[in-house]
Amino acid sequence: MESIPLTWEEVARVYGRKIYNFAYRLTGDPDDAHDLVQEVLLRVRRGLANYQPGSFEGWLWRITRNAFLDDVRRRQRRPTAPLPDEVDRWDRASTESVDVEYARISLGDDIQKALLELPMDFREAVVLCDVVGLSYEEIAQAVAVPIGTVRSRIHRGRKMLKELLA
Amino acid sequence: MIHPSELISAYLDGELHGPELAQLVDHLGGCGRCSAELEEMQRVRAAVRSLPIVEMPPGVVPEADPVLVPLRSHKGMWAGVAAAVVAAVIAVAAIVTPEPGSLTVDELNSRFGARASLDPAFGPAKVVVPPMVGE
């Protein structure tokens, strides 16, 4: 039986960066990734009290994925302009660090654009496999589909990427 | 000829076992089309895995507690502090024996982080394409 991290703060420290990268690669947007990490941490905080010992990572990535899909649905229902406090979260970082970070992100621009062209099911499977590093079994748990479906989505996603990057 | 195309990515990811693995390896030995697809998928997979890690802006997650979090990203003036904290943690770890069966944050970090692409060591799979037969 697997124990779990004691607090949501510890979950945040161990997984925050991975959740942020998952969201960033899925959306291509730093603000959306920021919002998703905080929403996931809120859900983890609420959910830890009722957590049943099992696959902690399967549980966490299921929460992450559901939070992401909820956000997508909310945006589809209610397209909005940015709120005033969302104008520039990067203000909190120094100009130099933003420049450095932008240069680093730009290195993968073509691949990121191609990822965003993929249908969501395929993009999600490829990102969970190749960016987050989950096994097929863990992806199947997170997405709630059979492993055969995960296998198919990853392969078809990569084939689409190949065409987009050609 | 039936081409087991969808097995190729699973093969690259080390997710193919038993009869399916044997079937694909056998097929790749005689099929130029699938061997070419294997190489293409290997390139795409490596490209996605080469995407740079995107660092979070400050304040997204709670401030790190230096006793619990590895300090490898700290630089400059914090390096000395980090070294002192690491030394303290090692000293405490030598005295305190963890409760059997518990999973610590460090263990989670190493177990999960070791295979993730967020770890610089997480590279593309090395795949050996069997030699062609009759081509």
Chai-1 contact restraints between the chains, C-beta under 6 A:
chainA,res_idxA,chainB,res_idxB,connection_type,confidence,min_distance_angstrom,max_distance_angstrom,comment,restraint_id
A,S3,B,S102,contact,1.0,0.0,6.0,A-B,restraint_1
A,S3,B,L103,contact,1.0,0.0,6.0,A-B,restraint_2
A,P5,B,V105,contact,1.0,0.0,6.0,A-B,restraint_3
A,E9,B,P62,contact,1.0,0.0,6.0,A-B,restraint_4
A,E10,B,V105,contact,1.0,0.0,6.0,A-B,restraint_5
A,A12,B,V61,contact,1.0,0.0,6.0,A-B,restraint_6
A,A12,B,P62,contact,1.0,0.0,6.0,A-B,restraint_7
A,R13,B,A64,contact,1.0,0.0,6.0,A-B,restraint_8
A,R13,B,V69,contact,1.0,0.0,6.0,A-B,restraint_9
A,V14,B,V105,contact,1.0,0.0,6.0,A-B,restraint_10
A,V14,B,L108,contact,1.0,0.0,6.0,A-B,restraint_11
A,V14,B,N109,contact,1.0,0.0,6.0,A-B,restraint_12
A,G16,B,V61,contact,1.0,0.0,6.0,A-B,restraint_13
A,K18,B,L118,contact,1.0,0.0,6.0,A-B,restraint_14
A,Y20,B,M56,contact,1.0,0.0,6.0,A-B,restraint_15
A,N21,B,V54,contact,1.0,0.0,6.0,A-B,restraint_16
A,Y24,B,V54,contact,1.0,0.0,6.0,A-B,restraint_17
A,H34,B,V60,contact,1.0,0.0,6.0,A-B,restraint_18
A,V37,B,V60,contact,1.0,0.0,6.0,A-B,restraint_19
A,R89,B,P57,contact,1.0,0.0,6.0,A-B,restraint_20
A,W90,B,P57,contact,1.0,0.0,6.0,A-B,restraint_21
A,R92,B,P57,contact,1.0,0.0,6.0,A-B,restraint_22
A,R92,B,P58,contact,1.0,0.0,6.0,A-B,restraint_23
A,A93,B,P57,contact,1.0,0.0,6.0,A-B,restraint_24
A,R104,B,P52,contact,1.0,0.0,6.0,A-B,restraint_25
A,I105,B,V54,contact,1.0,0.0,6.0,A-B,restraint_26
A,L107,B,P52,contact,1.0,0.0,6.0,A-B,restraint_27
A,G108,B,L51,contact,1.0,0.0,6.0,A-B,restraint_28
A,G108,B,P52,contact,1.0,0.0,6.0,A-B,restraint_29
A,I111,B,A47,contact,1.0,0.0,6.0,A-B,restraint_30
A,I111,B,L51,contact,1.0,0.0,6.0,A-B,restraint_31
A,D130,B,V48,contact,1.0,0.0,6.0,A-B,restraint_32
A,D130,B,R49,contact,1.0,0.0,6.0,A-B,restraint_33
A,V131,B,S117,contact,1.0,0.0,6.0,A-B,restraint_34
A,G133,B,R115,contact,1.0,0.0,6.0,A-B,restraint_35
A,G133,B,A116,contact,1.0,0.0,6.0,A-B,restraint_36
A,G133,B,S117,contact,1.0,0.0,6.0,A-B,restraint_37
A,Y136,B,E15,contact,1.0,0.0,6.0,A-B,restraint_38
A,R151,B,A10,contact,1.0,0.0,6.0,A-B,restraint_39
A,S152,B,E6,contact,1.0,0.0,6.0,A-B,restraint_40
A,I154,B,S9,contact,1.0,0.0,6.0,A-B,restraint_41
A,H155,B,E6,contact,1.0,0.0,6.0,A-B,restraint_42
A,H155,B,S9,contact,1.0,0.0,6.0,A-B,restraint_43
A,R158,B,S9,contact,1.0,0.0,6.0,A-B,restraint_44
A,R158,B,M41,contact,1.0,0.0,6.0,A-B,restraint_45
A,R158,B,V44,contact,1.0,0.0,6.0,A-B,restraint_46
A,L161,B,V44,contact,1.0,0.0,6.0,A-B,restraint_47
A,K162,B,E40,contact,1.0,0.0,6.0,A-B,restraint_48
A,K162,B,V44,contact,1.0,0.0,6.0,A-B,restraint_49
